[in-house]
Every structure is written in C-alpha cells, then in structure tokens.
Amino acid sequence: MTLADKNLTSIPVTVIIFTLDEEVNLPGSLQSIAWCDDVIVVDSFSHDRTKEISHSAGVRSEEHTSELQSLRH
C-alpha cells in the first residue's frame, strides 16, 4: 500500500514541545499547532508562566529536568 492509497487525513499527529521559561513564545507556538491531534509540553521547571499557559491551553503538560538546561544559561 502506498501513501496515495491511504487517507492522509486519518493519520494522527502528535507534537512535543520542550520548554524552559517560554511564556513569551509558547502561546503563538500552541496557536500554530492547534490543528494537531495531540500536544505535549515537556517543561524543564520554568520560573515564568509557561506551565500555566500550557494548562490554560488544554494541552498535556509534564515537567522533566533537561540536561540541556545548563547549556542555555
């Protein structure tokens, strides 16, 4: 079966966003992927409103420490 044989609208799309203090960028990012079937925000214990923005948008949100966090600051 080729892709042409499949109904592409039935393929679910999940997006995972990794965040750290992204309250400025997260609302626009979430708005741009509103068409996705599932959105998961993995936050590295932000100190701003990132977590609250995720919850108010109704997306799944988890907290996880990232090894890359130390490289950012």
Backbone as JSON Lines, residues from 0, in Angstrom:
{"i":0,"aa":"M","n":[0.85,-1.18,0.0],"ca":[0.0,0.0,0.0],"c":[0.9,1.24,0.0]}
{"i":1,"aa":"T","n":[0.6,2.17,-0.88],"ca":[1.38,3.41,-0.97],"c":[0.66,4.52,-0.21]}
{"i":2,"aa":"L","n":[1.35,5.63,-0.01],"ca":[0.73,6.77,0.65],"c":[-0.47,7.28,-0.13]}
{"i":3,"aa":"A","n":[-0.43,7.16,-1.43],"ca":[-1.55,7.61,-2.25],"c":[-2.8,6.77,-1.99]}
{"i":4,"aa":"D","n":[-2.62,5.53,-1.55],"ca":[-3.75,4.65,-1.26],"c":[-4.38,4.93,0.1]}
{"i":5,"aa":"K","n":[-3.66,5.65,0.95],"ca":[-4.16,5.92,2.3],"c":[-4.89,7.25,2.35]}
{"i":6,"aa":"N","n":[-5.81,7.35,3.27],"ca":[-6.48,8.63,3.52],"c":[-5.62,9.38,4.53]}
{"i":7,"aa":"L","n":[-4.85,10.35,4.08],"ca":[-3.9,11.05,4.94],"c":[-4.56,11.84,6.06]}
{"i":8,"aa":"T","n":[-5.81,12.17,5.93],"ca":[-6.48,12.91,7.0],"c":[-6.73,12.05,8.23]}
{"i":9,"aa":"S","n":[-6.55,10.75,8.11],"ca":[-6.8,9.89,9.25],"c":[-5.54,9.57,10.05]}
{"i":10,"aa":"I","n":[-4.4,10.1,9.64],"ca":[-3.16,9.86,10.35],"c":[-3.05,10.89,11.49]}
{"i":11,"aa":"P","n":[-3.04,10.42,12.75],"ca":[-2.96,11.37,13.86],"c":[-1.56,12.0,13.97]}
{"i":12,"aa":"V","n":[-1.53,13.24,14.4],"ca":[-0.28,13.98,14.55],"c":[-0.14,14.41,16.01]}
{"i":13,"aa":"T","n":[0.99,14.06,16.61],"ca":[1.32,14.49,17.97],"c":[2.55,15.37,17.92]}
{"i":14,"aa":"V","n":[2.5,16.48,18.63],"ca":[3.64,17.4,18.71],"c":[4.1,17.46,20.15]}
{"i":15,"aa":"I","n":[5.43,17.39,20.33],"ca":[6.03,17.52,21.65],"c":[6.87,18.79,21.64]}
{"i":16,"aa":"I","n":[6.6,19.68,22.6],"ca":[7.35,20.93,22.72],"c":[8.13,20.89,24.02]}
{"i":17,"aa":"F","n":[9.44,21.08,23.92],"ca":[10.29,21.16,25.1],"c":[10.48,22.63,25.46]}
{"i":18,"aa":"T","n":[10.23,22.97,26.74],"ca":[10.26,24.38,27.13],"c":[11.1,24.62,28.37]}
{"i":19,"aa":"L","n":[11.55,25.85,28.47],"ca":[12.17,26.4,29.67],"c":[11.97,27.91,29.61]}
{"i":20,"aa":"D","n":[11.12,28.42,30.47],"ca":[10.82,29.86,30.52],"c":[10.42,30.41,29.15]}
{"i":21,"aa":"E","n":[9.38,29.86,28.58],"ca":[8.92,30.23,27.24],"c":[7.56,30.91,27.23]}
{"i":22,"aa":"E","n":[7.22,31.64,28.29],"ca":[5.91,32.28,28.34],"c":[5.69,33.26,27.19]}
{"i":23,"aa":"V","n":[6.74,33.83,26.67],"ca":[6.6,34.78,25.56],"c":[6.29,34.05,24.25]}
{"i":24,"aa":"N","n":[6.94,32.93,24.01],"ca":[6.82,32.23,22.73],"c":[5.76,31.13,22.7]}
{"i":25,"aa":"L","n":[5.43,30.59,23.87],"ca":[4.54,29.42,23.9],"c":[3.13,29.68,23.36]}
{"i":26,"aa":"P","n":[2.48,30.8,23.69],"ca":[1.11,31.0,23.15],"c":[1.06,30.95,21.61]}
{"i":27,"aa":"G","n":[1.98,31.6,20.96],"ca":[2.0,31.58,19.5],"c":[2.31,30.21,18.94]}
{"i":28,"aa":"S","n":[3.21,29.52,19.61],"ca":[3.55,28.16,19.18],"c":[2.35,27.24,19.29]}
{"i":29,"aa":"L","n":[1.65,27.32,20.41],"ca":[0.47,26.48,20.61],"c":[-0.63,26.82,19.61]}
{"i":30,"aa":"Q","n":[-0.77,28.09,19.31],"ca":[-1.79,28.51,18.34],"c":[-1.46,27.97,16.95]}
{"i":31,"aa":"S","n":[-0.19,27.94,16.6],"ca":[0.2,27.49,15.26],"c":[0.03,25.99,15.07]}
{"i":32,"aa":"I","n":[-0.06,25.24,16.16],"ca":[-0.24,23.78,16.04],"c":[-1.59,23.32,16.59]}
{"i":33,"aa":"A","n":[-2.53,24.23,16.63],"ca":[-3.87,23.9,17.15],"c":[-4.55,22.8,16.33]}
{"i":34,"aa":"W","n":[-4.14,22.62,15.1],"ca":[-4.73,21.6,14.22],"c":[-4.28,20.19,14.57]}
{"i":35,"aa":"C","n":[-3.24,20.06,15.39],"ca":[-2.7,18.74,15.73],"c":[-3.66,17.97,16.63]}
{"i":36,"aa":"D","n":[-3.58,16.66,16.55],"ca":[-4.44,15.8,17.35],"c":[-4.05,15.79,18.82]}
{"i":37,"aa":"D","n":[-2.77,15.94,19.11],"ca":[-2.29,15.85,20.48],"c":[-1.06,16.74,20.62]}
{"i":38,"aa":"V","n":[-1.0,17.49,21.72],"ca":[0.15,18.35,22.0],"c":[0.62,18.06,23.42]}
{"i":39,"aa":"I","n":[1.91,17.85,23.55],"ca":[2.51,17.59,24.85],"c":[3.6,18.63,25.07]}
{"i":40,"aa":"V","n":[3.52,19.35,26.19],"ca":[4.55,20.3,26.57],"c":[5.38,19.65,27.68]}
{"i":41,"aa":"V","n":[6.68,19.52,27.43],"ca":[7.59,18.98,28.43],"c":[8.43,20.16,28.93]}
{"i":42,"aa":"D","n":[8.14,20.58,30.14],"ca":[8.76,21.77,30.69],"c":[9.89,21.41,31.66]}
{"i":43,"aa":"S","n":[10.96,22.19,31.61],"ca":[12.13,21.96,32.47],"c":[12.06,22.85,33.71]}
{"i":44,"aa":"F","n":[10.92,22.81,34.4],"ca":[10.71,23.55,35.65],"c":[10.93,25.05,35.46]}
{"i":45,"aa":"S","n":[10.17,25.62,34.54],"ca":[10.25,27.06,34.25],"c":[9.94,27.89,35.48]}
{"i":46,"aa":"H","n":[10.5,29.09,35.48],"ca":[10.25,30.05,36.56],"c":[9.23,31.11,36.16]}
{"i":47,"aa":"D","n":[8.75,31.07,34.95],"ca":[7.75,32.02,34.48],"c":[6.39,31.34,34.4]}
{"i":48,"aa":"R","n":[5.51,31.81,33.54],"ca":[4.14,31.31,33.45],"c":[3.97,30.19,32.4]}
{"i":49,"aa":"T","n":[5.04,29.57,31.98],"ca":[4.98,28.53,30.95],"c":[4.0,27.42,31.34]}
{"i":50,"aa":"K","n":[4.09,26.94,32.54],"ca":[3.23,25.85,32.99],"c":[1.75,26.27,32.98]}
{"i":51,"aa":"E","n":[1.46,27.46,33.45],"ca":[0.09,27.95,33.48],"c":[-0.48,28.13,32.07]}
{"i":52,"aa":"I","n":[0.36,28.59,31.17],"ca":[-0.08,28.77,29.78],"c":[-0.43,27.42,29.16]}
{"i":53,"aa":"S","n":[0.39,26.42,29.43],"ca":[0.12,25.07,28.91],"c":[-1.21,24.55,29.42]}
{"i":54,"aa":"H","n":[-1.43,24.69,30.72],"ca":[-2.67,24.19,31.3],"c":[-3.88,24.95,30.77]}
{"i":55,"aa":"S","n":[-3.77,26.27,30.64],"ca":[-4.92,27.04,30.16],"c":[-5.23,26.74,28.7]}
{"i":56,"aa":"A","n":[-4.23,26.28,27.94],"ca":[-4.45,25.91,26.54],"c":[-5.07,24.52,26.42]}
{"i":57,"aa":"G","n":[-5.09,23.77,27.51],"ca":[-5.7,22.45,27.5],"c":[-4.84,21.35,26.9]}
{"i":58,"aa":"V","n":[-3.53,21.59,26.85],"ca":[-2.63,20.56,26.32],"c":[-2.05,19.75,27.47]}
{"i":59,"aa":"R","n":[-1.54,18.57,27.14],"ca":[-0.88,17.77,28.17],"c":[0.44,18.44,28.53]}
{"i":60,"aa":"S","n":[0.75,18.41,29.82],"ca":[1.96,19.06,30.28],"c":[2.66,18.19,31.31]}
{"i":61,"aa":"E","n":[3.95,18.03,31.14],"ca":[4.77,17.26,32.07],"c":[5.99,18.1,32.44]}
{"i":62,"aa":"E","n":[6.55,17.85,33.6],"ca":[7.79,18.51,33.98],"c":[8.91,17.47,34.02]}
{"i":63,"aa":"H","n":[10.04,17.84,33.44],"ca":[11.18,16.94,33.39],"c":[12.44,17.79,33.3]}
{"i":64,"aa":"T","n":[13.44,17.47,34.1],"ca":[14.7,18.19,34.05],"c":[15.45,17.8,32.79]}
{"i":65,"aa":"S","n":[15.92,18.79,32.08],"ca":[16.66,18.56,30.85],"c":[18.15,18.73,31.11]}
{"i":66,"aa":"E","n":[18.95,17.85,30.53],"ca":[20.4,18.0,30.62],"c":[20.87,19.21,29.83]}
{"i":67,"aa":"L","n":[20.07,19.64,28.87],"ca":[20.43,20.81,28.07],"c":[20.17,22.12,28.81]}
{"i":68,"aa":"Q","n":[19.43,22.06,29.91],"ca":[19.08,23.26,30.67],"c":[20.32,24.03,31.08]}
{"i":69,"aa":"S","n":[21.37,23.35,31.51],"ca":[22.58,24.03,31.96],"c":[23.31,24.74,30.81]}
{"i":70,"aa":"L","n":[23.1,24.31,29.59],"ca":[23.74,24.94,28.45],"c":[23.08,26.24,28.04]}
{"i":71,"aa":"R","n":[21.84,26.41,28.42],"ca":[21.08,27.57,27.98],"c":[21.44,28.83,28.75]}
{"i":72,"aa":"H","n":[21.79,28.69,30.0],"ca":[22.06,29.87,30.84],"c":[23.52,30.09,31.04]}
